[in-house]
Amino acid sequence: MKARISMITLAVHDMDRAVRFYEQGLGFPKMESPPEVAFFTLNGSWLGLFGRAALAEDARVSAEGSGFNGFALAHNVASEAEVRQVMAQAEQAGATVTKPAQETFWGGYAGYFKDPDGHLWEIAYNPFFHVGPAD
């Protein structure tokens, strides 16, 4: 297996709400997609949205569950100001801030929000090196 992630697929409860959040709220470019799924192009990968029950059925796992999913998606930016800007944009789009942007124990600056389906996102600035592909 090659070390890369081609697509991240998030299970959602309300496709229309999730599409609005990512497309209009966060400004992710949406691709043409059938109504039961939505695809967004990211820098080097894709984000997919799929109904929670349908995704669980496809993977042959239970759709039940609550609380912490055990992972967070991370979006690294170029400054503390950009962390604050993205956090504000996400909150205005309907996200719930779980940890306001602040200095980190490792010398960076970061905050967390949950999208409307509870998926955790970390918005971070690392002053020591850039994380991710060049924009």
N, C-alpha and C positions, 0 to 999 in steps of 0.2 A: 504494500500500500504506500502510495506517495504521500508525503507530508503536506497536505493542503485540505481545505474545506471548500467544496464547490458550491454548496448551497446550505443555508440554514433554513429549516422549515419550522414555523411556529404554529402551534395549534391555537385556534381562536374560537370564541363562542359566537361572535357576531361579525361576519365577514365584511359587511358594509362599514361598520364602525371601525374595524381594524384597518381597512383600506384607507378610509378618510384620515385616520391617525398617521399612518406612514406616508401616504401620498400628499395630502394637503397640509397636515400638521408638521411633519418633519421634512417634507420636500423630497422624498425618495422617488426616483423616476420609475413609474409603473410601466411594465411591458403589457402588450396585448395578452390577455389570459382568458380561459374559459371561466364562467361565473362561479364555479365551485372552488377555484383556487386563484391566488393573485401572486404575480412574480414582480420583483423589483430588482433592477440592476444595481449592484454595489461595485466598488472599486476592486475588481478581481474575483468577485463571487456574486451569488444571487441570494435574495431573501424571498422565501416562499411563505404564504399564509394559506392554511388549509383548515377546514372545520375540525374542531376538536374530536368529535365522535368518529368522523370519517378517517382522520389520521390514526387514531387509536385502533380502529378496525383494520386499517391497512397494515399496521405494524403488529397486529394480533396481541394487543395489550389492553388493559382496562383504561377507560376514559376517566375513571374516578380518580380523585386525588386533590390535595389542597396544600397550602403552605408553600414552603421554599422548594423550588424545582431542583436545586442542587447545582445551578450554574448561573452565570451572568454573561451577557453579551457586552463587549467593551468597544467604545468608540473613542479613539485618541485624537486630540486636537493640538493646535500649536501654541496655546497660551491659556493662562488662567481666565482671562476675559472671555475667550471662546468657550471654555467650560461653562461659565455663567450664562452665556448667550444660548448655548444649546440646551442647558437645563431649563431656562425660562421658556424657550420655544416648545420643548416637550411638555412642560406643565400647561402652557397655554393651549396646546393641542389635546389635552385631556389626560396626560400622564400624572401619576402620583409620585411626588418626590419622597423617597424613603430616607435619603441622607443628603442634606444640602451640600453644595459645593464648598469644599474646605481644604486646608492643607492636610497632607497625608503623613503618616508615620515614616514613609520612605523618602520624603522630600519633594513629592509632587503635589498635585492639586486635583481633586476629584469629587464627584457626587454620584448618587444613584437615583434612578427613577424606575417605576413600574409602568409598562404600557397598559392600555385598557384591559388586557387579558392577564395581567400579572407577571409578564416576562420582565426580568430585571435587566436594566442597561446601566453600565458604568460609563460616565463621561470623564475622561482623564487627560491631564497634561503631565507629561514626563519631561522635566527640564534636562535630563541627562542624555536621552537619545529618543529618536522618533520611533514609534511602534506602528508597524503596518506599511502598506505600499505608499509610494509617493502619490500625492494628489494631482 
